[in-house]
């Protein structure tokens, strides 16, 4: 599902809202999550999951085509961990014992 499909589905389920208003709401939510991650905060949506940022330190990698060494800079990457409720729903109500943070 892409963002425009999400907006369309929410608008269909809420006919009292204009589609442009739903789009503004979805954009506002995603922007807030992005801003929080940029600040280094963790975003937890109970039952859905948690977004956080992980640091990947600088390292020396290899170009897979040539085998030549390449310096890879330090970077921060977004990380998502599903919540217990979502895992249970995806697995038909069976939790496979994965611990939650």
C-alpha positions in Angstrom: 0.0 0.0 0.0 1.3 3.4 -0.8 0.4 6.7 0.9 -2.2 7.8 -1.7 -4.0 4.4 -1.3 -4.0 4.8 2.5 -5.5 8.3 2.2 -8.1 7.0 -0.2 -9.1 4.2 2.1 -9.4 6.5 5.1 -11.4 9.0 3.1 -13.8 6.2 2.0 -14.2 5.0 5.6 -14.9 8.6 6.7 -17.2 10.1 4.1 -17.7 13.2 6.4 -14.1 14.2 5.8 -12.7 15.7 2.6 -9.9 13.7 0.9 -7.6 16.7 1.1 -8.2 16.9 4.9 -7.4 13.2 5.3 -4.2 13.7 3.2 -3.2 16.6 5.4 -3.8 14.5 8.5 -1.7 11.6 7.2 1.1 13.9 6.1 1.0 15.6 9.6 1.4 12.2 11.3 4.2 11.1 9.1 6.0 14.5 9.5 5.8 14.3 13.3 7.2 10.8 13.3 10.0 11.9 11.0 10.7 15.0 13.2 10.8 12.9 16.3 13.3 10.5 14.8 15.4 13.4 13.6 15.6 14.5 17.2 16.7 11.1 18.2 13.4 10.3 20.0 11.6 6.9 19.9 8.0 6.8 18.6 5.8 4.1 20.0 2.3 3.4 18.6 0.8 0.9 21.1 -0.4 -2.3 19.3 1.4 -1.3 16.1 5.1 -0.9 16.8 7.9 1.4 17.6 10.2 3.5 15.4 13.7 4.3 16.5 17.0 5.4 15.0 20.1 3.1 15.1 23.6 4.3 14.5 25.8 2.4 12.0 29.4 3.4 12.7 31.9 4.2 10.0 33.6 1.1 8.5 35.6 -0.2 5.6 33.5 -2.1 3.1 34.2 -3.7 -0.2 32.9 -2.9 -3.7 31.2 -6.2 -4.6 32.0 -5.8 -8.3 35.8 -5.0 -8.0 36.6 -6.2 -4.5 38.2 -2.8 -3.9 38.1 -1.4 -0.3 35.7 1.5 0.2 35.3 3.8 3.2 31.7 3.8 4.4 30.7 6.9 6.5 28.8 6.7 9.8 25.1 6.9 9.3 21.8 6.8 11.2 19.1 4.5 9.9 15.4 4.2 10.9 14.4 1.0 12.6 10.9 -0.4 13.2 9.9 -3.1 15.6 6.4 -4.5 15.5 4.3 -4.4 18.5 3.0 -7.6 20.2 -0.6 -7.1 19.0 0.5 -6.7 15.4 2.7 -9.8 15.6 -0.2 -11.8 17.0 -2.6 -10.6 14.3 0.0 -11.4 11.6 0.6 -14.9 13.0 -3.1 -15.8 13.6 -3.0 -15.2 17.3 0.1 -17.2 17.9 3.1 -15.4 19.5 6.4 -17.1 18.8 8.0 -15.9 22.0 9.8 -12.8 20.7 10.5 -10.3 23.5 9.2 -6.7 23.2 11.5 -3.8 24.1 
